[in-house]
Amino acid sequence: MHKLILDLRAAENTDSVYSFGDYLHYTDRRGEAVEEDMKKILISKGHTDLVFKQINPGIEDCFMSLMNK
């Protein structure tokens, strides 16, 4: 999980990546669905069994966003 977080944070258009239990919450600067692009990047770095799910931000996501400002 740690390597996945580091690889996502190093991606060009990453806005934020945070661990939430067994999941990661990722936001992209482009503000659009970028699943295929991110899959290609992560697979090239050796990550497999990736599952993407678009969510609405919860209170924790809003708190983390505010903490970064």
N, CA, C and O atoms as a Tripos MOL2 file, in Angstrom:
@<TRIPOS>MOLECULE
protein
  276   275    69     0     0
PROTEIN
NO_CHARGES

@<TRIPOS>ATOM
      1 N           0.8310   -1.1870    0.0000 N.3       1 MET1
      2 CA          0.0000    0.0000    0.0000 C.3       1 MET1
      3 C           0.8840    1.2630    0.0000 C.2       1 MET1
      4 O           0.5660    2.2500   -0.6640 O.2       1 MET1
      5 N           1.9880    1.2170    0.7480 N.am      2 HIS2
      6 CA          2.8570    2.3930    0.8370 C.3       2 HIS2
      7 C           3.4550    2.7450   -0.5300 C.2       2 HIS2
      8 O           3.5010    3.9160   -0.9090 O.2       2 HIS2
      9 N           3.9130    1.7240   -1.2640 N.am      3 LYS3
     10 CA          4.4760    1.9840   -2.5970 C.3       3 LYS3
     11 C           3.4040    2.5420   -3.5250 C.2       3 LYS3
     12 O           3.6960    3.4200   -4.3370 O.2       3 LYS3
     13 N           2.1830    2.0560   -3.4250 N.am      4 LEU4
     14 CA          1.0920    2.5660   -4.2490 C.3       4 LEU4
     15 C           0.8470    4.0440   -3.9490 C.2       4 LEU4
     16 O           0.6670    4.8390   -4.8710 O.2       4 LEU4
     17 N           0.8390    4.4120   -2.6970 N.am      5 ILE5
     18 CA          0.6590    5.8160   -2.3090 C.3       5 ILE5
     19 C           1.7830    6.6710   -2.8970 C.2       5 ILE5
     20 O           1.5240    7.7290   -3.4710 O.2       5 ILE5
     21 N           3.0130    6.2210   -2.7570 N.am      6 LEU6
     22 CA          4.1560    6.9840   -3.2840 C.3       6 LEU6
     23 C           4.0820    7.1230   -4.8010 C.2       6 LEU6
     24 O           4.3540    8.1950   -5.3420 O.2       6 LEU6
     25 N           3.7160    6.0420   -5.4890 N.am      7 ASP7
     26 CA          3.6220    6.0950   -6.9450 C.3       7 ASP7
     27 C           2.4950    7.0200   -7.3950 C.2       7 ASP7
     28 O           2.6510    7.7460   -8.3770 O.2       7 ASP7
     29 N           1.3770    7.0040   -6.7000 N.am      8 LEU8
     30 CA          0.2800    7.9150   -7.0440 C.3       8 LEU8
     31 C           0.6700    9.3630   -6.7790 C.2       8 LEU8
     32 O           0.3770   10.2380   -7.5940 O.2       8 LEU8
     33 N           1.3190    9.6260   -5.6660 N.am      9 ARG9
     34 CA          1.7320   10.9980   -5.3520 C.3       9 ARG9
     35 C           2.7510   11.5220   -6.3470 C.2       9 ARG9
     36 O           2.8380   12.7300   -6.5640 O.2       9 ARG9
     37 N           3.5230   10.6310   -6.9530 N.am     10 ALA10
     38 CA          4.5310   11.0450   -7.9270 C.3      10 ALA10
     39 C           3.9420   11.2720   -9.3190 C.2      10 ALA10
     40 O           4.6070   11.8460  -10.1820 O.2      10 ALA10
     41 N           2.7130   10.8330   -9.5440 N.am     11 ALA11
     42 CA          2.0840   10.9940  -10.8630 C.3      11 ALA11
     43 C           1.8810   12.4750  -11.1680 C.2      11 ALA11
     44 O           1.6160   13.2740  -10.2700 O.2      11 ALA11
     45 N           2.0060   12.8230  -12.4200 N.am     12 GLU12
     46 CA          2.0130   14.2170  -12.8720 C.3      12 GLU12
     47 C           0.7830   15.0290  -12.4450 C.2      12 GLU12
     48 O           0.9320   16.1720  -12.0150 O.2      12 GLU12
     49 N          -0.3970   14.4810  -12.5500 N.am     13 ASN13
     50 CA         -1.6160   15.2480  -12.2940 C.3      13 ASN13
     51 C          -2.2670   14.9810  -10.9440 C.2      13 ASN13
     52 O          -3.4310   15.3230  -10.7340 O.2      13 ASN13
     53 N          -1.5210   14.3710  -10.0310 N.am     14 THR14
     54 CA         -2.0690   14.0720   -8.7130 C.3      14 THR14
     55 C          -2.2560   15.3460   -7.9060 C.2      14 THR14
     56 O          -1.3540   16.1780   -7.8040 O.2      14 THR14
     57 N          -3.4460   15.4800   -7.3370 N.am     15 ASP15
     58 CA         -3.7200   16.5700   -6.4010 C.3      15 ASP15
     59 C          -3.4930   16.0760   -4.9820 C.2      15 ASP15
     60 O          -2.7890   16.7190   -4.2040 O.2      15 ASP15
     61 N          -4.0910   14.9260   -4.6370 N.am     16 SER16
     62 CA         -3.8890   14.3600   -3.2960 C.3      16 SER16
     63 C          -4.1320   12.8580   -3.3120 C.2      16 SER16
     64 O          -4.8580   12.3340   -4.1560 O.2      16 SER16
     65 N          -3.5000   12.1770   -2.3480 N.am     17 VAL17
     66 CA         -3.6920   10.7430   -2.1260 C.3      17 VAL17
     67 C          -3.6380   10.5180   -0.6310 C.2      17 VAL17
     68 O          -2.6710   10.8970    0.0290 O.2      17 VAL17
     69 N          -4.6860    9.8940   -0.0940 N.am     18 TYR18
     70 CA         -4.7280    9.5900    1.3310 C.3      18 TYR18
     71 C          -5.2750    8.1970    1.5530 C.2      18 TYR18
     72 O          -6.1370    7.7240    0.8120 O.2      18 TYR18
     73 N          -4.7650    7.5510    2.5780 N.am     19 SER19
     74 CA         -5.2500    6.2430    2.9610 C.3      19 SER19
     75 C          -6.4750    6.4170    3.8560 C.2      19 SER19
     76 O          -6.4720    7.2150    4.7930 O.2      19 SER19
     77 N          -7.5250    5.6500    3.5440 N.am     20 PHE20
     78 CA         -8.7390    5.6110    4.3510 C.3      20 PHE20
     79 C          -9.0640    4.1500    4.6110 C.2      20 PHE20
     80 O          -9.7720    3.5220    3.8250 O.2      20 PHE20
     81 N          -8.5520    3.6070    5.7060 N.am     21 GLY21
     82 CA         -8.7480    2.1850    5.9910 C.3      21 GLY21
     83 C          -8.0380    1.3460    4.9490 C.2      21 GLY21
     84 O          -6.8370    1.5000    4.7310 O.2      21 GLY21
     85 N          -8.7790    0.4580    4.3070 N.am     22 ASP22
     86 CA         -8.2130   -0.4250    3.2860 C.3      22 ASP22
     87 C          -8.1990    0.2060    1.9030 C.2      22 ASP22
     88 O          -7.8150   -0.4450    0.9320 O.2      22 ASP22
     89 N          -8.6130    1.4620    1.8000 N.am     23 TYR23
     90 CA         -8.7530    2.1350    0.5170 C.3      23 TYR23
     91 C          -7.8640    3.3650    0.4450 C.2      23 TYR23
     92 O          -7.3550    3.8470    1.4570 O.2      23 TYR23
     93 N          -7.6870    3.8640   -0.7820 N.am     24 LEU24
     94 CA         -7.0120    5.1330   -1.0010 C.3      24 LEU24
     95 C          -8.0010    6.0900   -1.6280 C.2      24 LEU24
     96 O          -8.7980    5.6980   -2.4810 O.2      24 LEU24
     97 N          -7.9530    7.3300   -1.2150 N.am     25 HIS25
     98 CA         -8.7400    8.3770   -1.8670 C.3      25 HIS25
     99 C          -7.7600    9.2180   -2.6720 C.2      25 HIS25
    100 O          -6.8200    9.8010   -2.1320 O.2      25 HIS25
    101 N          -8.0040    9.2650   -3.9670 N.am     26 TYR26
    102 CA         -7.1300    9.9580   -4.9130 C.3      26 TYR26
    103 C          -7.9300   11.0620   -5.5890 C.2      26 TYR26
    104 O          -9.0660   10.8480   -6.0100 O.2      26 TYR26
    105 N          -7.3340   12.2370   -5.6920 N.am     27 THR27
    106 CA         -7.9330   13.3060   -6.4890 C.3      27 THR27
    107 C          -6.9120   13.7520   -7.5260 C.2      27 THR27
    108 O          -5.7050   13.7780   -7.2840 O.2      27 THR27
    109 N          -7.4410   14.0970   -8.6750 N.am     28 ASP28
    110 CA         -6.6250   14.4540   -9.8240 C.3      28 ASP28
    111 C          -6.8540   15.9300  -10.1590 C.2      28 ASP28
    112 O          -7.9810   16.4180  -10.0740 O.2      28 ASP28
    113 N          -5.8120   16.6230  -10.5290 N.am     29 ARG29
    114 CA         -5.9200   18.0510  -10.8690 C.3      29 ARG29
    115 C          -6.8020   18.3130  -12.0780 C.2      29 ARG29
    116 O          -7.3560   19.4020  -12.2280 O.2      29 ARG29
    117 N          -6.9330   17.3040  -12.9450 N.am     30 ARG30
    118 CA         -7.7250   17.4850  -14.1550 C.3      30 ARG30
    119 C          -9.2230   17.4770  -13.8660 C.2      30 ARG30
    120 O         -10.0070   17.9330  -14.6980 O.2      30 ARG30
    121 N          -9.6370   16.9680  -12.7050 N.am     31 GLY31
    122 CA        -11.0320   17.0080  -12.3120 C.3      31 GLY31
    123 C         -11.9670   16.1880  -13.1740 C.2      31 GLY31
    124 O         -13.1550   16.4970  -13.2660 O.2      31 GLY31
    125 N         -11.4610   15.1680  -13.7960 N.am     32 GLU32
    126 CA        -12.2970   14.3270  -14.6490 C.3      32 GLU32
    127 C         -11.9450   12.8680  -14.3930 C.2      32 GLU32
    128 O         -10.9590   12.5680  -13.7210 O.2      32 GLU32
    129 N         -12.7440   11.9780  -14.9220 N.am     33 ALA33
    130 CA        -12.4570   10.5510  -14.7710 C.3      33 ALA33
    131 C         -11.1780   10.2140  -15.5290 C.2      33 ALA33
    132 O         -11.1060   10.4140  -16.7420 O.2      33 ALA33
    133 N         -10.1920    9.7170  -14.8420 N.am     34 VAL34
    134 CA         -8.8820    9.4410  -15.4340 C.3      34 VAL34
    135 C          -8.4500    7.9960  -15.1650 C.2      34 VAL34
    136 O          -7.2590    7.6910  -15.1070 O.2      34 VAL34
    137 N          -9.4200    7.1360  -15.0060 N.am     35 GLU35
    138 CA         -9.1590    5.7570  -14.6070 C.3      35 GLU35
    139 C          -8.1900    5.0400  -15.5380 C.2      35 GLU35
    140 O          -7.2250    4.4370  -15.0690 O.2      35 GLU35
    141 N          -8.4230    5.0920  -16.8350 N.am     36 GLU36
    142 CA         -7.5630    4.3670  -17.7760 C.3      36 GLU36
    143 C          -6.1320    4.8930  -17.7520 C.2      36 GLU36
    144 O          -5.1840    4.1100  -17.8140 O.2      36 GLU36
    145 N          -5.9690    6.1930  -17.6650 N.am     37 ASP37
    146 CA         -4.6410    6.8060  -17.5970 C.3      37 ASP37
    147 C          -3.9060    6.3410  -16.3440 C.2      37 ASP37
    148 O          -2.7340    5.9710  -16.4100 O.2      37 ASP37
    149 N          -4.5920    6.3600  -15.2070 N.am     38 MET38
    150 CA         -3.9620    5.9620  -13.9540 C.3      38 MET38
    151 C          -3.6560    4.4660  -13.9410 C.2      38 MET38
    152 O          -2.6250    4.0520  -13.4100 O.2      38 MET38
    153 N          -4.5380    3.6530  -14.5180 N.am     39 LYS39
    154 CA         -4.2650    2.2110  -14.5960 C.3      39 LYS39
    155 C          -2.9750    1.9440  -15.3510 C.2      39 LYS39
    156 O          -2.1540    1.1410  -14.9070 O.2      39 LYS39
    157 N          -2.7830    2.6080  -16.4890 N.am     40 LYS40
    158 CA         -1.5720    2.4170  -17.2860 C.3      40 LYS40
    159 C          -0.3300    2.7750  -16.4750 C.2      40 LYS40
    160 O           0.6560    2.0370  -16.4730 O.2      40 LYS40
    161 N          -0.3880    3.9040  -15.7920 N.am     41 ILE41
    162 CA          0.7560    4.3450  -14.9890 C.3      41 ILE41
    163 C           1.0670    3.3400  -13.8890 C.2      41 ILE41
    164 O           2.2220    2.9590  -13.6980 O.2      41 ILE41
    165 N           0.0400    2.9120  -13.1680 N.am     42 LEU42
    166 CA          0.2590    2.0160  -12.0300 C.3      42 LEU42
    167 C           0.6680    0.6110  -12.4590 C.2      42 LEU42
    168 O           1.4980   -0.0170  -11.8010 O.2      42 LEU42
    169 N           0.1030    0.1170  -13.5420 N.am     43 ILE43
    170 CA          0.5050   -1.2000  -14.0480 C.3      43 ILE43
    171 C           1.9630   -1.1670  -14.4880 C.2      43 ILE43
    172 O           2.6960   -2.1330  -14.2770 O.2      43 ILE43
    173 N           2.3870   -0.0610  -15.0970 N.am     44 SER44
    174 CA          3.7930    0.0500  -15.5250 C.3      44 SER44
    175 C           4.7450    0.0640  -14.3340 C.2      44 SER44
    176 O           5.9330   -0.2130  -14.4930 O.2      44 SER44
    177 N           4.2400    0.3810  -13.1510 N.am     45 LYS45
    178 CA          5.0560    0.3910  -11.9340 C.3      45 LYS45
    179 C           4.8880   -0.8860  -11.1120 C.2      45 LYS45
    180 O           5.3660   -0.9760   -9.9810 O.2      45 LYS45
    181 N           4.1870   -1.8960  -11.7080 N.am     46 GLY46
    182 CA          4.0940   -3.2020  -11.0640 C.3      46 GLY46
    183 C           2.8690   -3.4250  -10.1910 C.2      46 GLY46
    184 O           2.7800   -4.4570   -9.5250 O.2      46 GLY46
    185 N           1.9370   -2.5060  -10.1730 N.am     47 HIS47
    186 CA          0.7280   -2.6820   -9.3660 C.3      47 HIS47
    187 C          -0.3010   -3.4850  -10.1630 C.2      47 HIS47
    188 O          -0.4920   -3.2610  -11.3580 O.2      47 HIS47
    189 N          -0.9550   -4.4200   -9.4840 N.am     48 THR48
    190 CA         -1.9720   -5.2510  -10.1210 C.3      48 THR48
    191 C          -3.2220   -5.2750   -9.2490 C.2      48 THR48
    192 O          -3.2300   -4.7290   -8.1460 O.2      48 THR48
    193 N          -4.2640   -5.9040   -9.7470 N.am     49 ASP49
    194 CA         -5.5360   -6.0220   -9.0140 C.3      49 ASP49
    195 C          -6.0700   -4.6670   -8.5780 C.2      49 ASP49
    196 O          -6.5000   -4.5030   -7.4360 O.2      49 ASP49
    197 N          -6.0430   -3.7070   -9.4750 N.am     50 LEU50
    198 CA         -6.5080   -2.3600   -9.1740 C.3      50 LEU50
    199 C          -8.0140   -2.2660   -9.3770 C.2      50 LEU50
    200 O          -8.5560   -2.7660  -10.3620 O.2      50 LEU50
    201 N          -8.6750   -1.6190   -8.4310 N.am     51 VAL51
    202 CA        -10.1080   -1.3730   -8.5330 C.3      51 VAL51
    203 C         -10.3330    0.1160   -8.3180 C.2      51 VAL51
    204 O          -9.9140    0.6730   -7.3030 O.2      51 VAL51
    205 N         -10.9890    0.7530   -9.2640 N.am     52 PHE52
    206 CA        -11.2750    2.1790   -9.1800 C.3      52 PHE52
    207 C         -12.7680    2.3630   -8.9530 C.2      52 PHE52
    208 O         -13.5900    1.6610   -9.5410 O.2      52 PHE52
    209 N         -13.0990    3.2980   -8.1080 N.am     53 LYS53
    210 CA        -14.5040    3.6120   -7.8560 C.3      53 LYS53
    211 C         -14.6100    5.1080   -7.5960 C.2      53 LYS53
    212 O         -13.9670    5.6400   -6.6900 O.2      53 LYS53
    213 N         -15.4170    5.7710   -8.3900 N.am     54 GLN54
    214 CA        -15.6040    7.2010   -8.1890 C.3      54 GLN54
    215 C         -16.5780    7.3960   -7.0240 C.2      54 GLN54
    216 O         -17.6110    6.7300   -6.9520 O.2      54 GLN54
    217 N         -16.2390    8.3130   -6.1140 N.am     55 ILE55
    218 CA        -17.0680    8.5630   -4.9370 C.3      55 ILE55
    219 C         -17.3450   10.0530   -4.8210 C.2      55 ILE55
    220 O         -16.6710   10.8720   -5.4440 O.2      55 ILE55
    221 N         -18.3230   10.3880   -4.0330 N.am     56 ASN56
    222 CA        -18.5360   11.7810   -3.6350 C.3      56 ASN56
    223 C         -17.7030   12.0250   -2.3920 C.2      56 ASN56
    224 O         -17.6530   11.1650   -1.5130 O.2      56 ASN56
    225 N         -17.0470   13.1750   -2.2940 N.am     57 PRO57
    226 CA        -16.2100   13.4340   -1.1290 C.3      57 PRO57
    227 C         -17.0300   13.4370    0.1510 C.2      57 PRO57
    228 O         -18.1280   13.9890    0.2040 O.2      57 PRO57
    229 N         -16.4760   12.8120    1.1750 N.am     58 GLY58
    230 CA        -17.0930   12.8030    2.4980 C.3      58 GLY58
    231 C         -16.4620   13.8630    3.3760 C.2      58 GLY58
    232 O         -15.6140   14.6340    2.9260 O.2      58 GLY58
    233 N         -16.8750   13.8990    4.6170 N.am     59 ILE59
    234 CA        -16.3590   14.9160    5.5430 C.3      59 ILE59
    235 C         -14.8510   14.7510    5.7430 C.2      59 ILE59
    236 O         -14.1420   15.7440    5.9030 O.2      59 ILE59
    237 N         -14.3520   13.5090    5.7370 N.am     60 GLU60
    238 CA        -12.9100   13.2920    5.9050 C.3      60 GLU60
    239 C         -12.1360   13.8760    4.7310 C.2      60 GLU60
    240 O         -11.0700   14.4650    4.9100 O.2      60 GLU60
    241 N         -12.6840   13.7060    3.5210 N.am     61 ASP61
    242 CA        -12.0230   14.2580    2.3300 C.3      61 ASP61
    243 C         -11.9780   15.7760    2.3910 C.2      61 ASP61
    244 O         -10.9650   16.3870    2.0500 O.2      61 ASP61
    245 N         -13.0730   16.3810    2.8240 N.am     62 CYS62
    246 CA        -13.1250   17.8390    2.9480 C.3      62 CYS62
    247 C         -12.1380   18.3330    3.9940 C.2      62 CYS62
    248 O         -11.4750   19.3510    3.7950 O.2      62 CYS62
    249 N         -12.0400   17.6120    5.1110 N.am     63 PHE63
    250 CA        -11.0930   17.9720    6.1620 C.3      63 PHE63
    251 C          -9.6570   17.8980    5.6430 C.2      63 PHE63
    252 O          -8.8640   18.8060    5.8900 O.2      63 PHE63
    253 N          -9.3190   16.8280    4.9290 N.am     64 MET64
    254 CA         -7.9570   16.6970    4.4070 C.3      64 MET64
    255 C          -7.6580   17.8040    3.3920 C.2      64 MET64
    256 O          -6.5400   18.3190    3.3560 O.2      64 MET64
    257 N          -8.6220   18.1660    2.5880 N.am     65 SER65
    258 CA         -8.4220   19.2410    1.6180 C.3      65 SER65
    259 C          -8.1690   20.5650    2.3300 C.2      65 SER65
    260 O          -7.2780   21.3220    1.9430 O.2      65 SER65
    261 N          -8.9380   20.8390    3.3530 N.am     66 LEU66
    262 CA         -8.7430   22.0840    4.1090 C.3      66 LEU66
    263 C          -7.4000   22.1120    4.8290 C.2      66 LEU66
    264 O          -6.7810   23.1700    4.9410 O.2      66 LEU66
    265 N          -6.9470   20.9690    5.3140 N.am     67 MET67
    266 CA         -5.6760   20.9010    6.0370 C.3      67 MET67
    267 C          -4.4970   21.1860    5.0970 C.2      67 MET67
    268 O          -3.4420   21.6280    5.5530 O.2      67 MET67
    269 N          -4.6620   20.9420    3.8060 N.am     68 ASN68
    270 CA         -3.5800   21.1670    2.8520 C.3      68 ASN68
    271 C          -3.5090   22.5990    2.3640 C.2      68 ASN68
    272 O          -2.5760   22.9470    1.6390 O.2      68 ASN68
    273 N          -4.4490   23.4310    2.7310 N.am     69 LYS69
    274 CA         -4.4480   24.8230    2.2730 C.3      69 LYS69
    275 C          -3.7320   25.7170    3.2440 C.2      69 LYS69
    276 O          -3.6350   26.9230    3.0170 O.2      69 LYS69
@<TRIPOS>BOND
     1     1     2 1
     2     2     3 1
     3     3     4 2
     4     3     5 am
     5     5     6 1
     6     6     7 1
     7     7     8 2
     8     7     9 am
     9     9    10 1
    10    10    11 1
    11    11    12 2
    12    11    13 am
    13    13    14 1
    14    14    15 1
    15    15    16 2
    16    15    17 am
    17    17    18 1
    18    18    19 1
    19    19    20 2
    20    19    21 am
    21    21    22 1
    22    22    23 1
    23    23    24 2
    24    23    25 am
    25    25    26 1
    26    26    27 1
    27    27    28 2
    28    27    29 am
    29    29    30 1
    30    30    31 1
    31    31    32 2
    32    31    33 am
    33    33    34 1
    34    34    35 1
    35    35    36 2
    36    35    37 am
    37    37    38 1
    38    38    39 1
    39    39    40 2
    40    39    41 am
    41    41    42 1
    42    42    43 1
    43    43    44 2
    44    43    45 am
    45    45    46 1
    46    46    47 1
    47    47    48 2
    48    47    49 am
    49    49    50 1
    50    50    51 1
    51    51    52 2
    52    51    53 am
    53    53    54 1
    54    54    55 1
    55    55    56 2
    56    55    57 am
    57    57    58 1
    58    58    59 1
    59    59    60 2
    60    59    61 am
    61    61    62 1
    62    62    63 1
    63    63    64 2
    64    63    65 am
    65    65    66 1
    66    66    67 1
    67    67    68 2
    68    67    69 am
    69    69    70 1
    70    70    71 1
    71    71    72 2
    72    71    73 am
    73    73    74 1
    74    74    75 1
    75    75    76 2
    76    75    77 am
    77    77    78 1
    78    78    79 1
    79    79    80 2
    80    79    81 am
    81    81    82 1
    82    82    83 1
    83    83    84 2
    84    83    85 am
    85    85    86 1
    86    86    87 1
    87    87    88 2
    88    87    89 am
    89    89    90 1
    90    90    91 1
    91    91    92 2
    92    91    93 am
    93    93    94 1
    94    94    95 1
    95    95    96 2
    96    95    97 am
    97    97    98 1
    98    98    99 1
    99    99   100 2
   100    99   101 am
   101   101   102 1
   102   102   103 1
   103   103   104 2
   104   103   105 am
   105   105   106 1
   106   106   107 1
   107   107   108 2
   108   107   109 am
   109   109   110 1
   110   110   111 1
   111   111   112 2
   112   111   113 am
   113   113   114 1
   114   114   115 1
   115   115   116 2
   116   115   117 am
   117   117   118 1
   118   118   119 1
   119   119   120 2
   120   119   121 am
   121   121   122 1
   122   122   123 1
   123   123   124 2
   124   123   125 am
   125   125   126 1
   126   126   127 1
   127   127   128 2
   128   127   129 am
   129   129   130 1
   130   130   131 1
   131   131   132 2
   132   131   133 am
   133   133   134 1
   134   134   135 1
   135   135   136 2
   136   135   137 am
   137   137   138 1
   138   138   139 1
   139   139   140 2
   140   139   141 am
   141   141   142 1
   142   142   143 1
   143   143   144 2
   144   143   145 am
   145   145   146 1
   146   146   147 1
   147   147   148 2
   148   147   149 am
   149   149   150 1
   150   150   151 1
   151   151   152 2
   152   151   153 am
   153   153   154 1
   154   154   155 1
   155   155   156 2
   156   155   157 am
   157   157   158 1
   158   158   159 1
   159   159   160 2
   160   159   161 am
   161   161   162 1
   162   162   163 1
   163   163   164 2
   164   163   165 am
   165   165   166 1
   166   166   167 1
   167   167   168 2
   168   167   169 am
   169   169   170 1
   170   170   171 1
   171   171   172 2
   172   171   173 am
   173   173   174 1
   174   174   175 1
   175   175   176 2
   176   175   177 am
   177   177   178 1
   178   178   179 1
   179   179   180 2
   180   179   181 am
   181   181   182 1
   182   182   183 1
   183   183   184 2
   184   183   185 am
   185   185   186 1
   186   186   187 1
   187   187   188 2
   188   187   189 am
   189   189   190 1
   190   190   191 1
   191   191   192 2
   192   191   193 am
   193   193   194 1
   194   194   195 1
   195   195   196 2
   196   195   197 am
   197   197   198 1
   198   198   199 1
   199   199   200 2
   200   199   201 am
   201   201   202 1
   202   202   203 1
   203   203   204 2
   204   203   205 am
   205   205   206 1
   206   206   207 1
   207   207   208 2
   208   207   209 am
   209   209   210 1
   210   210   211 1
   211   211   212 2
   212   211   213 am
   213   213   214 1
   214   214   215 1
   215   215   216 2
   216   215   217 am
   217   217   218 1
   218   218   219 1
   219   219   220 2
   220   219   221 am
   221   221   222 1
   222   222   223 1
   223   223   224 2
   224   223   225 am
   225   225   226 1
   226   226   227 1
   227   227   228 2
   228   227   229 am
   229   229   230 1
   230   230   231 1
   231   231   232 2
   232   231   233 am
   233   233   234 1
   234   234   235 1
   235   235   236 2
   236   235   237 am
   237   237   238 1
   238   238   239 1
   239   239   240 2
   240   239   241 am
   241   241   242 1
   242   242   243 1
   243   243   244 2
   244   243   245 am
   245   245   246 1
   246   246   247 1
   247   247   248 2
   248   247   249 am
   249   249   250 1
   250   250   251 1
   251   251   252 2
   252   251   253 am
   253   253   254 1
   254   254   255 1
   255   255   256 2
   256   255   257 am
   257   257   258 1
   258   258   259 1
   259   259   260 2
   260   259   261 am
   261   261   262 1
   262   262   263 1
   263   263   264 2
   264   263   265 am
   265   265   266 1
   266   266   267 1
   267   267   268 2
   268   267   269 am
   269   269   270 1
   270   270   271 1
   271   271   272 2
   272   271   273 am
   273   273   274 1
   274   274   275 1
   275   275   276 2
@<TRIPOS>SUBSTRUCTURE
     1 MET1         2 RESIDUE 1 A MET
     2 HIS2         6 RESIDUE 1 A HIS
     3 LYS3        10 RESIDUE 1 A LYS
     4 LEU4        14 RESIDUE 1 A LEU
     5 ILE5        18 RESIDUE 1 A ILE
     6 LEU6        22 RESIDUE 1 A LEU
     7 ASP7        26 RESIDUE 1 A ASP
     8 LEU8        30 RESIDUE 1 A LEU
     9 ARG9        34 RESIDUE 1 A ARG
    10 ALA10       38 RESIDUE 1 A ALA
    11 ALA11       42 RESIDUE 1 A ALA
    12 GLU12       46 RESIDUE 1 A GLU
    13 ASN13       50 RESIDUE 1 A ASN
    14 THR14       54 RESIDUE 1 A THR
    15 ASP15       58 RESIDUE 1 A ASP
    16 SER16       62 RESIDUE 1 A SER
    17 VAL17       66 RESIDUE 1 A VAL
    18 TYR18       70 RESIDUE 1 A TYR
    19 SER19       74 RESIDUE 1 A SER
    20 PHE20       78 RESIDUE 1 A PHE
    21 GLY21       82 RESIDUE 1 A GLY
    22 ASP22       86 RESIDUE 1 A ASP
    23 TYR23       90 RESIDUE 1 A TYR
    24 LEU24       94 RESIDUE 1 A LEU
    25 HIS25       98 RESIDUE 1 A HIS
    26 TYR26      102 RESIDUE 1 A TYR
    27 THR27      106 RESIDUE 1 A THR
    28 ASP28      110 RESIDUE 1 A ASP
    29 ARG29      114 RESIDUE 1 A ARG
    30 ARG30      118 RESIDUE 1 A ARG
    31 GLY31      122 RESIDUE 1 A GLY
    32 GLU32      126 RESIDUE 1 A GLU
    33 ALA33      130 RESIDUE 1 A ALA
    34 VAL34      134 RESIDUE 1 A VAL
    35 GLU35      138 RESIDUE 1 A GLU
    36 GLU36      142 RESIDUE 1 A GLU
    37 ASP37      146 RESIDUE 1 A ASP
    38 MET38      150 RESIDUE 1 A MET
    39 LYS39      154 RESIDUE 1 A LYS
    40 LYS40      158 RESIDUE 1 A LYS
    41 ILE41      162 RESIDUE 1 A ILE
    42 LEU42      166 RESIDUE 1 A LEU
    43 ILE43      170 RESIDUE 1 A ILE
    44 SER44      174 RESIDUE 1 A SER
    45 LYS45      178 RESIDUE 1 A LYS
    46 GLY46      182 RESIDUE 1 A GLY
    47 HIS47      186 RESIDUE 1 A HIS
    48 THR48      190 RESIDUE 1 A THR
    49 ASP49      194 RESIDUE 1 A ASP
    50 LEU50      198 RESIDUE 1 A LEU
    51 VAL51      202 RESIDUE 1 A VAL
    52 PHE52      206 RESIDUE 1 A PHE
    53 LYS53      210 RESIDUE 1 A LYS
    54 GLN54      214 RESIDUE 1 A GLN
    55 ILE55      218 RESIDUE 1 A ILE
    56 ASN56      222 RESIDUE 1 A ASN
    57 PRO57      226 RESIDUE 1 A PRO
    58 GLY58      230 RESIDUE 1 A GLY
    59 ILE59      234 RESIDUE 1 A ILE
    60 GLU60      238 RESIDUE 1 A GLU
    61 ASP61      242 RESIDUE 1 A ASP
    62 CYS62      246 RESIDUE 1 A CYS
    63 PHE63      250 RESIDUE 1 A PHE
    64 MET64      254 RESIDUE 1 A MET
    65 SER65      258 RESIDUE 1 A SER
    66 LEU66      262 RESIDUE 1 A LEU
    67 MET67      266 RESIDUE 1 A MET
    68 ASN68      270 RESIDUE 1 A ASN
    69 LYS69      274 RESIDUE 1 A LYS
